[in-house]
Amino acid sequence: MTEFWESSFIENQMMWGFEPSDSAILTKDFFLEKKVKNILIPGIGYGRNAKVFIDNGINVTGIEISKTAIALARQNGLDISIFHGSVTDMPFDHKLYDGIFCYALIHLLNKHQREKFIKDCYHQLKPNGYMIFTTISKEAPMFGKGTQLGKDYFETPAGVKMFFYDSDSIKQEFGNYGLIEISEIVEPHKNMENKPPFKFLMIKCQKERSL
């Protein structure tokens, strides 16, 4: 996984442009409404989804597997704490956050890794804190293509292993972690307008005060 992302960022640099995803913009609005002050972004990349939070007064800490992506984030003025490493090795600190935002990452993990990642994120939330994940759905055009590795789990022709979520699998994996909402979102490719948008699912959880 490290080699894949390192080579991707070396070859493609800021491959998604620097406009934040629609999911990040919606999450920023929600976090502002809930007076969220400190957030963790696992898989922060070169920071395109971080800036929209920082620009609105939210403190951001990142986790990123690619040193090249972290260097690009620094070049783009992101003077924030970014832990270098895989989200599968969380936690990197013992801080509790008001919010966690994770974009297009969880579906790249296998079942065991997803279970640990969800649990690790939940444990780093303050009571009443929120975590929001955006993930690929079974409605995506590449679902079912490539080599099947398990139920709804495929290796794409490009060699990327992906798990495709639906509402049932979300309830199964997030049900014990404060799941409050599942919604659909269509994410345009803002720097490649001729490329069809992806159908994603947004997963919203809130940590209960008593836990």
MDTraj code that builds the backbone (N, CA, C; nanometers):
import mdtraj as md
import numpy as np

residues = "MET THR GLU PHE TRP GLU SER SER PHE ILE GLU ASN GLN MET MET TRP GLY PHE GLU PRO SER ASP SER ALA ILE LEU THR LYS ASP PHE PHE LEU GLU LYS LYS VAL LYS ASN ILE LEU ILE PRO GLY ILE GLY TYR GLY ARG ASN ALA LYS VAL PHE ILE ASP ASN GLY ILE ASN VAL THR GLY ILE GLU ILE SER LYS THR ALA ILE ALA LEU ALA ARG GLN ASN GLY LEU ASP ILE SER ILE PHE HIS GLY SER VAL THR ASP MET PRO PHE ASP HIS LYS LEU TYR ASP GLY ILE PHE CYS TYR ALA LEU ILE HIS LEU LEU ASN LYS HIS GLN ARG GLU LYS PHE ILE LYS ASP CYS TYR HIS GLN LEU LYS PRO ASN GLY TYR MET ILE PHE THR THR ILE SER LYS GLU ALA PRO MET PHE GLY LYS GLY THR GLN LEU GLY LYS ASP TYR PHE GLU THR PRO ALA GLY VAL LYS MET PHE PHE TYR ASP SER ASP SER ILE LYS GLN GLU PHE GLY ASN TYR GLY LEU ILE GLU ILE SER GLU ILE VAL GLU PRO HIS LYS ASN MET GLU ASN LYS PRO PRO PHE LYS PHE LEU MET ILE LYS CYS GLN LYS GLU ARG SER LEU".split()
xyz = np.array([
    [0.0839, -0.1215, 0.0000],
    [0.0000, 0.0000, 0.0000],
    [0.0868, 0.1257, 0.0000],
    [0.1934, 0.1251, 0.0823],
    [0.2831, 0.2414, 0.0873],
    [0.3442, 0.2674, -0.0501],
    [0.3952, 0.1621, -0.1131],
    [0.4602, 0.1778, -0.2443],
    [0.3621, 0.2296, -0.3488],
    [0.2381, 0.1783, -0.3445],
    [0.1368, 0.2209, -0.4418],
    [0.1124, 0.3714, -0.4318],
    [0.0890, 0.4212, -0.3094],
    [0.0572, 0.5630, -0.2942],
    [0.1799, 0.6505, -0.3143],
    [0.2940, 0.6022, -0.2714],
    [0.4166, 0.6811, -0.2918],
    [0.4424, 0.7002, -0.4413],
    [0.4341, 0.5912, -0.5177],
    [0.4580, 0.6024, -0.6621],
    [0.3481, 0.6849, -0.7298],
    [0.2236, 0.6734, -0.6809],
    [0.1130, 0.7528, -0.7382],
    [0.1373, 0.9019, -0.7211],
    [0.1785, 0.9421, -0.5990],
    [0.2014, 1.0849, -0.5735],
    [0.3274, 1.1347, -0.6444],
    [0.4295, 1.0502, -0.6548],
    [0.5505, 1.0896, -0.7277],
    [0.5169, 1.1131, -0.8757],
    [0.4384, 1.0201, -0.9319],
    [0.4077, 1.0271, -1.0752],
    [0.3034, 1.1337, -1.1071],
    [0.1997, 1.1413, -1.0237],
    [0.0843, 1.2256, -1.0582],
    [0.0747, 1.3541, -0.9774],
    [0.1607, 1.3672, -0.8754],
    [0.1642, 1.4873, -0.7919],
    [0.0229, 1.5196, -0.7379],
    [-0.0280, 1.6402, -0.7647],
    [-0.1604, 1.6778, -0.7129],
    [-0.2687, 1.6252, -0.8069],
    [-0.2858, 1.4947, -0.8045],
    [-0.3653, 1.4254, -0.9078],
    [-0.5129, 1.4604, -0.9068],
    [-0.5629, 1.5100, -0.7932],
    [-0.7058, 1.5454, -0.7876],
    [-0.7276, 1.6969, -0.7894],
    [-0.6223, 1.7719, -0.8231],
    [-0.6356, 1.9165, -0.8181],
    [-0.6321, 1.9653, -0.6740],
    [-0.6704, 2.0909, -0.6528],
    [-0.6681, 2.1420, -0.5153],
    [-0.8040, 2.1898, -0.4681],
    [-0.9069, 2.1705, -0.5486],
    [-1.0430, 2.2016, -0.5041],
    [-1.0873, 2.0945, -0.4051],
    [-1.1477, 2.1323, -0.2918],
    [-1.1948, 2.0301, -0.1982],
    [-1.3092, 1.9490, -0.2573],
    [-1.3225, 1.8255, -0.2115],
    [-1.4354, 1.7433, -0.2537],
    [-1.5654, 1.8021, -0.1995],
    [-1.6765, 1.7689, -0.2652],
    [-1.8066, 1.8135, -0.2145],
    [-1.8319, 1.7585, -0.0746],
    [-1.7848, 1.6366, -0.0488],
    [-1.8004, 1.5769, 0.0844],
    [-1.7320, 1.6617, 0.1912],
    [-1.6124, 1.7119, 0.1598],
    [-1.5392, 1.7945, 0.2559],
    [-1.6131, 1.9247, 0.2831],
    [-1.6706, 1.9832, 0.1787],
    [-1.7446, 2.1089, 0.1955],
    [-1.8684, 2.0872, 0.2832],
    [-1.9419, 1.9791, 0.2575],
    [-2.0599, 1.9470, 0.3387],
    [-2.0204, 1.9186, 0.4838],
    [-1.9097, 1.8453, 0.5015],
    [-1.8644, 1.8120, 0.6364],
    [-1.8186, 1.9376, 0.7099],
    [-1.7518, 2.0274, 0.6388],
    [-1.7089, 2.1547, 0.6990],
    [-1.8307, 2.2309, 0.7512],
    [-1.9357, 2.2388, 0.6707],
    [-2.0583, 2.3086, 0.7133],
    [-2.1184, 2.2433, 0.8371],
    [-2.1209, 2.1108, 0.8376],
    [-2.1763, 2.0365, 0.9508],
    [-2.0910, 2.0570, 1.0758],
    [-1.9593, 2.0487, 1.0610],
    [-1.8695, 2.0672, 1.1760],
    [-1.8817, 2.2096, 1.2329],
    [-1.8954, 2.3097, 1.1467],
    [-1.9125, 2.4468, 1.1954],
    [-2.0428, 2.4601, 1.2735],
    [-2.1472, 2.3981, 1.2215],
    [-2.2788, 2.4008, 1.2880],
    [-2.2707, 2.3371, 1.4278],
    [-2.1899, 2.2313, 1.4380],
    [-2.1767, 2.1592, 1.5654],
    [-2.0625, 2.2132, 1.6526],
    [-2.0035, 2.3234, 1.6085],
    [-1.8951, 2.3902, 1.6828],
    [-1.7741, 2.2982, 1.7069],
    [-1.7428, 2.2192, 1.6068],
    [-1.6254, 2.1319, 1.6105],
    [-1.4997, 2.2171, 1.5912],
    [-1.4023, 2.1980, 1.6785],
    [-1.2814, 2.2826, 1.6765],
    [-1.1555, 2.2087, 1.6307],
    [-1.1441, 2.0799, 1.6651],
    [-1.0228, 2.0030, 1.6347],
    [-1.0620, 1.8744, 1.5644],
    [-1.0018, 1.8507, 1.4469],
    [-1.0367, 1.7293, 1.3724],
    [-0.9112, 1.6535, 1.3292],
    [-0.9331, 1.5252, 1.3056],
    [-0.8300, 1.4369, 1.2504],
    [-0.8729, 1.3970, 1.1100],
    [-0.7801, 1.4051, 1.0153],
    [-0.8071, 1.3597, 0.8783],
    [-0.7100, 1.2459, 0.8455],
    [-0.7535, 1.1199, 0.8608],
    [-0.6706, 1.0068, 0.8175],
    [-0.6665, 1.0028, 0.6645],
    [-0.5475, 0.9845, 0.6088],
    [-0.5336, 0.9853, 0.4636],
    [-0.5468, 1.1257, 0.4082],
    [-0.4723, 1.2187, 0.4676],
    [-0.4870, 1.3607, 0.4325],
    [-0.4294, 1.3931, 0.2950],
    [-0.3451, 1.3028, 0.2406],
    [-0.2880, 1.3273, 0.1080],
    [-0.2057, 1.4548, 0.1068],
    [-0.2229, 1.5356, 0.0013],
    [-0.1502, 1.6621, -0.0061],
    [-0.2346, 1.7780, 0.0460],
    [-0.3479, 1.7444, 0.1096],
    [-0.4211, 1.8454, 0.1852],
    [-0.5362, 1.9146, 0.1155],
    [-0.5789, 1.8636, 0.0012],
    [-0.6841, 1.9371, -0.0708],
    [-0.8141, 1.9444, 0.0092],
    [-0.8414, 1.8407, 0.0912],
    [-0.9628, 1.8439, 0.1726],
    [-0.9408, 1.9063, 0.3104],
    [-0.8155, 1.9340, 0.3438],
    [-0.7864, 1.9934, 0.4746],
    [-0.8057, 2.1438, 0.4748],
    [-0.7727, 2.2072, 0.3626],
    [-0.7676, 2.3535, 0.3580],
    [-0.9033, 2.4167, 0.3878],
    [-1.0113, 2.3534, 0.3428],
    [-1.1451, 2.4098, 0.3623],
    [-1.1808, 2.4145, 0.5116],
    [-1.1276, 2.3202, 0.5888],
    [-1.1496, 2.3232, 0.7339],
    [-1.0615, 2.4299, 0.7995],
    [-0.9331, 2.4302, 0.7610],
    [-0.8380, 2.5260, 0.8187],
    [-0.8838, 2.6692, 0.7917],
    [-0.9298, 2.6958, 0.6685],
    [-0.9749, 2.8302, 0.6305],
    [-1.0974, 2.8754, 0.7094],
    [-1.1659, 2.7794, 0.7721],
    [-1.2841, 2.8125, 0.8526],
    [-1.2590, 2.7978, 1.0021],
    [-1.1294, 2.8037, 1.0408],
    [-1.0941, 2.8113, 1.1812],
    [-1.0937, 2.6801, 1.2561],
    [-1.0948, 2.5687, 1.1837],
    [-1.0905, 2.4368, 1.2468],
    [-0.9459, 2.3868, 1.2460],
    [-0.8982, 2.3399, 1.3591],
    [-0.7625, 2.2855, 1.3692],
    [-0.7595, 2.1435, 1.3126],
    [-0.6630, 2.1174, 1.2267],
    [-0.6549, 1.9889, 1.1571],
    [-0.5243, 1.9174, 1.1909],
    [-0.5354, 1.7879, 1.2203],
    [-0.4202, 1.6979, 1.2296],
    [-0.4400, 1.5910, 1.1225],
    [-0.3326, 1.5524, 1.0552],
    [-0.3449, 1.4553, 0.9469],
    [-0.2641, 1.3289, 0.9715],
    [-0.3010, 1.2244, 0.8992],
    [-0.2222, 1.1014, 0.8894],
    [-0.2049, 1.0737, 0.7404],
    [-0.0833, 1.0424, 0.6973],
    [-0.0598, 1.0188, 0.5546],
    [0.0521, 0.9166, 0.5349],
    [0.0256, 0.8206, 0.4476],
    [0.1196, 0.7105, 0.4224],
    [0.2341, 0.7504, 0.3293],
    [0.2140, 0.8553, 0.2476],
    [0.3114, 0.8932, 0.1452],
    [0.3930, 1.0162, 0.1869],
    [0.5240, 1.0002, 0.1933],
    [0.6118, 1.1141, 0.2239],
    [0.6026, 1.2213, 0.1160],
    [0.5855, 1.1771, -0.0077],
    [0.5734, 1.2725, -0.1184],
    [0.4490, 1.3584, -0.1023],
    [0.3381, 1.2968, -0.0632],
    [0.2139, 1.3723, -0.0413],
    [0.2309, 1.4736, 0.0714],
    [0.3005, 1.4338, 0.1781],
    [0.3246, 1.5270, 0.2891],
    [0.4101, 1.6448, 0.2417],
    [0.5113, 1.6156, 0.1598],
    [0.5959, 1.7235, 0.1047],
    [0.5135, 1.8182, 0.0181],
    [0.4213, 1.7632, -0.0617],
    [0.3331, 1.8473, -0.1440],
    [0.2426, 1.9339, -0.0565],
    [0.1937, 1.8758, 0.0533],
    [0.1101, 1.9533, 0.1466],
    [0.1890, 2.0709, 0.2032],
    [0.3141, 2.0451, 0.2387],
    [0.3995, 2.1535, 0.2912],
    [0.4215, 2.2616, 0.1848],
    [0.4454, 2.2182, 0.0610],
    [0.4644, 2.3142, -0.0493],
    [0.3400, 2.4005, -0.0701],
    [0.2243, 2.3445, -0.0373],
    [0.0985, 2.4181, -0.0538],
    [0.0571, 2.4929, 0.0731],
    [0.1534, 2.5085, 0.1659],
    [0.1317, 2.5948, 0.2807],
    [0.0593, 2.5325, 0.3980],
    [0.0509, 2.3990, 0.4017],
    [-0.0170, 2.3336, 0.5132],
    [0.0822, 2.3140, 0.6288],
    [0.0824, 2.4107, 0.7173],
    [0.1729, 2.4071, 0.8320],
    [0.0983, 2.3483, 0.9517],
    [0.0663, 2.2195, 0.9414],
    [-0.0091, 2.1509, 1.0466],
    [0.0623, 2.0208, 1.0821],
    [0.0183, 1.9577, 1.1885],
    [0.0772, 1.8303, 1.2294],
    [0.0252, 1.7187, 1.1382],
    [0.1186, 1.6497, 1.0714],
    [0.0829, 1.5349, 0.9879],
    [0.1709, 1.4173, 1.0291],
    [0.1065, 1.3105, 1.0749],
    [0.1807, 1.1895, 1.1103],
    [0.2073, 1.1082, 0.9839],
    [0.3329, 1.0652, 0.9663],
    [0.3660, 0.9816, 0.8514],
    [0.3474, 0.8354, 0.8889],
    [0.2557, 0.7683, 0.8187],
    [0.2328, 0.6268, 0.8456],
    [0.0972, 0.5835, 0.7920],
    [0.0690, 0.4553, 0.8077],
    [-0.0568, 0.3985, 0.7593],
    [-0.1649, 0.4103, 0.8665],
    [-0.2877, 0.4338, 0.8231],
    [-0.3990, 0.4399, 0.9190],
    [-0.4160, 0.3069, 0.9922],
    [-0.3629, 0.1985, 0.9342],
    [-0.3731, 0.0687, 1.0007],
    [-0.2852, 0.0625, 1.1258],
    [-0.1955, 0.1615, 1.1421],
    [-0.1090, 0.1673, 1.2602],
    [-0.1578, 0.2683, 1.3639],
    [-0.2789, 0.3201, 1.3469],
    [-0.3344, 0.4117, 1.4471],
    [-0.3451, 0.3389, 1.5822],
    [-0.3407, 0.4195, 1.6918],
    [-0.3296, 0.5660, 1.6966],
    [-0.1842, 0.6136, 1.6935],
    [-0.1661, 0.7362, 1.6409],
    [-0.0342, 0.7988, 1.6376],
    [-0.0174, 0.8967, 1.7537],
    [-0.1281, 0.9352, 1.8160],
    [-0.1236, 1.0158, 1.9378],
    [-0.2412, 0.9709, 2.0250],
    [-0.2479, 1.0248, 2.1436],
    [-0.3560, 0.9865, 2.2355],
    [-0.4549, 1.1005, 2.2549],
    [-0.4526, 1.1921, 2.1612],
    [-0.5440, 1.3054, 2.1642],
    [-0.6850, 1.2602, 2.1263],
    [-0.7841, 1.3229, 2.1873],
    [-0.9233, 1.3000, 2.1468],
    [-0.9691, 1.4199, 2.0642],
    [-1.0390, 1.3914, 1.9560],
    [-1.0793, 1.4950, 1.8605],
    [-1.2303, 1.5172, 1.8638],
    [-1.2704, 1.6414, 1.8301],
    [-1.4141, 1.6728, 1.8181],
    [-1.4743, 1.6049, 1.6954],
    [-1.3908, 1.5874, 1.5929],
    [-1.4413, 1.5306, 1.4676],
    [-1.3318, 1.4574, 1.3913],
    [-1.3735, 1.3626, 1.3087],
    [-1.2835, 1.2911, 1.2190],
    [-1.3486, 1.2908, 1.0815],
    [-1.2698, 1.3232, 0.9790],
    [-1.3199, 1.3200, 0.8411],
    [-1.2263, 1.2328, 0.7585],
    [-1.2832, 1.1317, 0.6953],
    [-1.2028, 1.0374, 0.6177],
    [-1.2646, 1.0212, 0.4793],
    [-1.1911, 1.0655, 0.3781],
    [-1.2440, 1.0689, 0.2419],
    [-1.1810, 0.9598, 0.1547],
    [-1.2659, 0.8726, 0.0996],
    [-1.2244, 0.7766, -0.0050],
    [-1.1044, 0.6925, 0.0348],
    [-1.1046, 0.6459, 0.1587],
    [-0.9927, 0.5648, 0.2062],
    [-1.0371, 0.4281, 0.2560],
    [-1.1446, 0.4241, 0.3322],
    [-1.1787, 0.3005, 0.4032],
    [-1.2041, 0.1836, 0.3080],
    [-1.2525, 0.2126, 0.1875],
    [-1.2814, 0.1033, 0.0930],
    [-1.1539, 0.0408, 0.0353],
    [-1.0377, 0.1003, 0.0634],
    [-0.9100, 0.0446, 0.0175],
    [-0.8508, -0.0551, 0.1173],
    [-0.9199, -0.0750, 0.2298],
    [-0.8721, -0.1645, 0.3345],
    [-0.9468, -0.2974, 0.3292],
    [-0.8813, -0.4034, 0.3789],
    [-0.9516, -0.5315, 0.3863],
    [-1.0391, -0.5347, 0.5116],
    [-1.1122, -0.6427, 0.5295],
    [-1.2134, -0.6477, 0.6367],
    [-1.1513, -0.6253, 0.7750],
    [-1.0431, -0.6950, 0.8031],
    [-0.9783, -0.6807, 0.9336],
    [-0.9281, -0.5368, 0.9540],
    [-0.8669, -0.4807, 0.8500],
    [-0.8160, -0.3434, 0.8588],
    [-0.9293, -0.2423, 0.8782],
    [-1.0420, -0.2640, 0.8084],
    [-1.1563, -0.1726, 0.8234],
    [-1.2102, -0.1766, 0.9657],
    [-1.2235, -0.2955, 1.0197],
    [-1.2754, -0.3100, 1.1564],
    [-1.1869, -0.2366, 1.2567],
    [-1.0545, -0.2550, 1.2441],
    [-0.9608, -0.1883, 1.3359],
    [-0.9647, -0.0368, 1.3163],
    [-0.9704, 0.0066, 1.1908],
    [-0.9689, 0.1493, 1.1596],
    [-1.0916, 0.2198, 1.2170],
    [-1.2084, 0.1616, 1.1984],
    [-1.3316, 0.2215, 1.2512],
    [-1.3230, 0.2316, 1.4038],
    [-1.2778, 0.1242, 1.4664],
    [-1.2655, 0.1217, 1.6129],
    [-1.1642, 0.2257, 1.6600],
    [-1.0497, 0.2348, 1.5908],
    [-0.9453, 0.3307, 1.6292],
    [-0.9960, 0.4746, 1.6165],
    [-1.0671, 0.5038, 1.5093],
    [-1.1232, 0.6388, 1.4909],
    [-1.2223, 0.6708, 1.6027],
    [-1.3101, 0.5764, 1.6311],
    [-1.4122, 0.5968, 1.7345],
    [-1.3473, 0.6235, 1.8701],
    [-1.2406, 0.5503, 1.9002],
    [-1.1722, 0.5667, 2.0288],
    [-1.1038, 0.7027, 2.0401],
    [-1.0746, 0.7667, 1.9254],
    [-1.0091, 0.8982, 1.9298],
    [-1.1072, 1.0140, 1.9231],
    [-1.2356, 0.9829, 1.9345],
    [-1.3378, 1.0872, 1.9394],
    [-1.3673, 1.1261, 2.0835],
    [-1.3879, 1.2557, 2.1046],
    [-1.4408, 1.3010, 2.2330],
    [-1.5858, 1.2546, 2.2452],
    [-1.6374, 1.2428, 2.3678],
    [-1.7805, 1.2151, 2.3836],
    [-1.8627, 1.3194, 2.3063],
    [-1.9645, 1.2741, 2.2362],
    [-2.0495, 1.3566, 2.1477],
    [-1.9797, 1.3971, 2.0177],
    [-1.8537, 1.3538, 1.9983],
    [-1.7833, 1.3873, 1.8745],
    [-1.8396, 1.3117, 1.7553],
    [-1.8062, 1.3607, 1.6361],
    [-1.8589, 1.3038, 1.5117],
    [-1.7470, 1.2493, 1.4249],
    [-1.7728, 1.1378, 1.3571],
    [-1.6804, 1.0926, 1.2519],
    [-1.7604, 1.0703, 1.1244],
    [-1.7041, 1.1186, 1.0151],
    [-1.7703, 1.1125, 0.8846],
    [-1.6754, 1.0485, 0.7849],
    [-1.7239, 0.9435, 0.7208],
    [-1.6472, 0.8708, 0.6195],
    [-1.7191, 0.8832, 0.4857],
    [-1.6432, 0.9070, 0.3791],
    [-1.6972, 0.8982, 0.2441],
    [-1.6339, 0.7768, 0.1775],
    [-1.7198, 0.6902, 0.1214],
    [-1.6681, 0.5658, 0.0649],
    [-1.7375, 0.5317, -0.0662],
    [-1.6711, 0.4506, -0.1459],
    [-1.7262, 0.4088, -0.2753],
    [-1.8460, 0.3164, -0.2519],
    [-1.9447, 0.3251, -0.3407],
    [-2.0638, 0.2421, -0.3241],
    [-2.0742, 0.1385, -0.4365],
    [-2.1630, 0.0438, -0.4166],
    [-2.1852, -0.0596, -0.5175],
    [-2.2488, -0.0021, -0.6445],
    [-2.2909, 0.1245, -0.6374],
    [-2.3460, 0.1925, -0.7559],
    [-2.2345, 0.2440, -0.8480],
    [-2.1114, 0.2369, -0.8019],
    [-1.9996, 0.2890, -0.8816],
    [-1.9798, 0.2037, -1.0062],
    [-1.9353, 0.2659, -1.1173],
    [-1.9246, 0.1925, -1.2445],
    [-1.8247, 0.0769, -1.2417],
    [-1.7267, 0.0822, -1.1503],
    [-1.6269, -0.0253, -1.1499],
    [-1.6639, -0.1426, -1.0601],
    [-1.7807, -0.1345, -0.9968],
    [-1.8221, -0.2469, -0.9111],
    [-1.8385, -0.3743, -0.9947],
    [-1.7818, -0.4833, -0.9440],
    [-1.7956, -0.6123, -1.0121],
    [-1.6941, -0.6367, -1.1206],
    [-1.6045, -0.5396, -1.1444],
    [-1.5038, -0.5560, -1.2492],
    [-1.3697, -0.5964, -1.1879],
    [-1.2927, -0.6720, -1.2616],
    [-1.1641, -0.7185, -1.2108],
    [-1.1776, -0.8541, -1.1431],
    [-1.0886, -0.8821, -1.0505],
    [-1.0852, -1.0114, -0.9817],
    [-1.1581, -1.0033, -0.8491],
    [-1.2554, -1.0916, -0.8278],
    [-1.3275, -1.0903, -0.7013],
    [-1.2437, -1.1568, -0.5928],
    [-1.2269, -1.0861, -0.4801],
    [-1.1457, -1.1351, -0.3681],
    [-1.2322, -1.1790, -0.2508],
    [-1.3582, -1.1387, -0.2522],
    [-1.4518, -1.1700, -0.1444],
    [-1.5834, -1.1026, -0.1761],
    [-1.6795, -1.1113, -0.0848],
    [-1.8089, -1.0478, -0.1072],
    [-1.7918, -0.8961, -0.1202],
    [-1.8317, -0.8427, -0.2352],
    [-1.8245, -0.6987, -0.2646],
    [-1.6816, -0.6440, -0.2588],
    [-1.5819, -0.7332, -0.2708],
    [-1.4405, -0.6947, -0.2602],
    [-1.3698, -0.7404, -0.3868],
    [-1.3124, -0.6443, -0.4617],
    [-1.2544, -0.6728, -0.5925],
    [-1.1172, -0.6088, -0.6062],
    [-1.0330, -0.6730, -0.6866],
    [-0.9106, -0.6078, -0.7328],
    [-0.9377, -0.5568, -0.8725],
    [-0.9328, -0.4255, -0.8905],
    [-0.9664, -0.3645, -1.0188],
    [-0.8600, -0.3994, -1.1224],
    [-0.8928, -0.3833, -1.2516],
    [-0.7924, -0.4075, -1.3556],
    [-0.6649, -0.3242, -1.3367],
    [-0.6768, -0.2109, -1.2664],
    [-0.5588, -0.1264, -1.2394],
    [-0.4786, -0.1757, -1.1199],
    [-0.5267, -0.2828, -1.0542],
    [-0.4518, -0.3413, -0.9438],
    [-0.4849, -0.2853, -0.8069],
    [-0.5963, -0.2098, -0.7959],
    [-0.6375, -0.1529, -0.6674],
    [-0.7447, -0.2425, -0.6048],
    [-0.7222, -0.2829, -0.4807],
    [-0.8213, -0.3643, -0.4092],
    [-0.9230, -0.2717, -0.3431],
    [-1.0526, -0.2971, -0.3711],
    [-1.1572, -0.2075, -0.3221],
    [-1.2760, -0.2863, -0.2694],
    [-1.3275, -0.2417, -0.1555],
    [-1.4511, -0.2965, -0.1005],
    [-1.5637, -0.1977, -0.1312],
    [-1.6718, -0.2478, -0.1873],
    [-1.7837, -0.1623, -0.2282],
    [-1.8963, -0.1746, -0.1259],
    [-1.9291, -0.0621, -0.0640],
    [-2.0292, -0.0607, 0.0431],
    [-2.1720, -0.0456, -0.0102],
    [-2.2667, -0.0971, 0.0678],
    [-2.4076, -0.0615, 0.0543],
    [-2.4595, -0.0370, 0.1958],
    [-2.5876, -0.0030, 0.2097],
    [-2.6389, 0.0325, 0.3418],
    [-2.6288, -0.0842, 0.4394],
    [-2.6441, -0.2071, 0.3899],
    [-2.6358, -0.3234, 0.4786],
    [-2.4956, -0.3399, 0.5376],
    [-2.3938, -0.3320, 0.4509],
    [-2.2566, -0.3499, 0.5017],
    [-2.2149, -0.2327, 0.5910],
    [-2.2675, -0.1134, 0.5634],
    [-2.2388, 0.0011, 0.6507],
    [-2.2981, -0.0226, 0.7896],
    [-2.4237, -0.0675, 0.7921],
    [-2.4876, -0.0948, 0.9225],
    [-2.4128, -0.2040, 0.9980],
    [-2.3641, -0.3020, 0.9241],
    [-2.2913, -0.4128, 0.9862],
    [-2.1592, -0.3656, 1.0474],
    [-2.0850, -0.2813, 0.9735],
    [-1.9514, -0.2415, 1.0194],
    [-1.9528, -0.1215, 1.1140],
    [-2.0507, -0.0315, 1.0979],
    [-2.0541, 0.0912, 1.1783],
    [-2.1633, 0.0895, 1.2855],
    [-2.2456, -0.0145, 1.2851],
    [-2.3619, -0.0181, 1.3745],
    [-2.3278, -0.0041, 1.5218],
    [-2.2122, -0.0541, 1.5633],
    [-2.1712, -0.0451, 1.7040],
    [-2.0916, 0.0811, 1.7342],
    [-2.0818, 0.1703, 1.6378],
    [-1.9979, 0.2897, 1.6539],
    [-2.0764, 0.4188, 1.6286],
    [-2.1974, 0.4228, 1.6808],
    [-2.2743, 0.5476, 1.6818],
    [-2.3286, 0.5910, 1.5465],
    [-2.3555, 0.4948, 1.4578],
    [-2.4071, 0.5285, 1.3242],
    [-2.5378, 0.6064, 1.3357],
    [-2.5420, 0.7253, 1.2758],
    [-2.6646, 0.8053, 1.2796],
    [-2.7219, 0.8367, 1.1410],
    [-2.6391, 0.8267, 1.0370],
    [-2.6921, 0.8644, 0.9050],
    [-2.6085, 0.8043, 0.7927],
    [-2.6768, 0.7588, 0.6876],
    [-2.6124, 0.7162, 0.5627],
    [-2.6759, 0.7983, 0.4510],
    [-2.5964, 0.8633, 0.3696],
    [-2.6516, 0.9410, 0.2588],
    [-2.5677, 0.9194, 0.1338],
    [-2.6308, 0.9390, 0.0183],
    [-2.5590, 0.9263, -0.1088],
    [-2.5049, 1.0618, -0.1503],
    [-2.3891, 1.0597, -0.2140],
    [-2.3327, 1.1830, -0.2692],
    [-2.2627, 1.1498, -0.4002],
    [-2.2831, 1.2327, -0.4981],
    [-2.2163, 1.2164, -0.6274],
    [-2.0990, 1.3135, -0.6301],
    [-1.9782, 1.2572, -0.6399],
    [-1.8570, 1.3390, -0.6353],
    [-1.8029, 1.3641, -0.7755],
    [-1.8094, 1.4878, -0.8235],
    [-1.7507, 1.5177, -0.9547],
    [-1.5985, 1.5169, -0.9490],
    [-1.5363, 1.4882, -1.0620],
    [-1.3900, 1.5009, -1.0740],
    [-1.3613, 1.6450, -1.1160],
    [-1.3313, 1.7284, -1.0192],
    [-1.3276, 1.8726, -1.0450],
    [-1.2140, 1.9146, -1.1367],
    [-1.1078, 1.8337, -1.1423],
    [-0.9965, 1.8693, -1.2312],
    [-0.9986, 1.7875, -1.3608],
    [-1.1008, 1.7004, -1.3755],
    [-1.1159, 1.6208, -1.4976],
    [-1.2653, 1.6154, -1.5324],
    [-1.3147, 1.7234, -1.5905],
    [-1.4591, 1.7385, -1.6093],
    [-1.5180, 1.6377, -1.7075],
    [-1.4326, 1.5793, -1.7912],
    [-1.4823, 1.4808, -1.8882],
    [-1.4966, 1.3421, -1.8259],
    [-1.4484, 1.3251, -1.7026],
    [-1.4560, 1.1955, -1.6350],
    [-1.5875, 1.1873, -1.5576],
    [-1.6619, 1.0766, -1.5698],
    [-1.7906, 1.0692, -1.5006],
    [-1.7744, 1.0731, -1.3492],
    [-1.8693, 1.1335, -1.2773],
    [-1.8583, 1.1425, -1.1317],
    [-1.8731, 1.0056, -1.0657],
    [-1.8212, 0.9942, -0.9445],
    [-1.8331, 0.8716, -0.8650],
    [-1.9536, 0.8808, -0.7728],
    [-2.0227, 0.7689, -0.7580],
    [-2.1279, 0.7624, -0.6571],
    [-2.0666, 0.7135, -0.5270],
    [-2.0719, 0.7982, -0.4279],
    [-2.0166, 0.7670, -0.2966],
    [-2.1286, 0.7601, -0.1935],
    [-2.0952, 0.7036, -0.0784],
    [-2.1834, 0.7047, 0.0371],
    [-2.1139, 0.7810, 0.1493],
    [-2.1905, 0.8661, 0.2176],
    [-2.1388, 0.9369, 0.3351],
    [-2.1951, 0.8708, 0.4595],
    [-2.1054, 0.8379, 0.5513],
    [-2.1398, 0.7669, 0.6734],
    [-2.1130, 0.8624, 0.7906],
    [-2.2165, 0.8881, 0.8697],
    [-2.2022, 0.9817, 0.9818],
    [-2.2285, 0.9075, 1.1134],
    [-2.1337, 0.9196, 1.2061],
    [-2.1452, 0.8560, 1.3374],
    [-2.1226, 0.9602, 1.4466],
    [-2.1862, 0.9371, 1.5602],
    [-2.1632, 1.0225, 1.6775],
    [-2.1318, 0.9351, 1.7979],
    [-2.0266, 0.9730, 1.8689],
    [-1.9875, 0.8968, 1.9874],
    [-2.0794, 0.9304, 2.1039],
    [-2.1286, 0.8292, 2.1695],
    [-2.2185, 0.8512, 2.2824],
    [-2.1393, 0.8984, 2.4032],
    [-2.2014, 0.9847, 2.4799],
    [-2.1349, 1.0433, 2.5968],
    [-2.0987, 0.9374, 2.6999],
    [-2.1808, 0.8345, 2.7115],
    [-2.1626, 0.7372, 2.8194],
    [-2.0480, 0.6394, 2.7952],
    [-2.0009, 0.6319, 2.6683],
    [-1.8972, 0.5323, 2.6368],
    [-1.7579, 0.5904, 2.6582],
])
top = md.Topology()
chain = top.add_chain()
for i, resn in enumerate(residues, 1):
    res = top.add_residue(resn, chain, resSeq=i)
    for name in ("N", "CA", "C"):
        top.add_atom(name, md.element.get_by_symbol(name[0]), res)
traj = md.Trajectory(xyz[None], top)
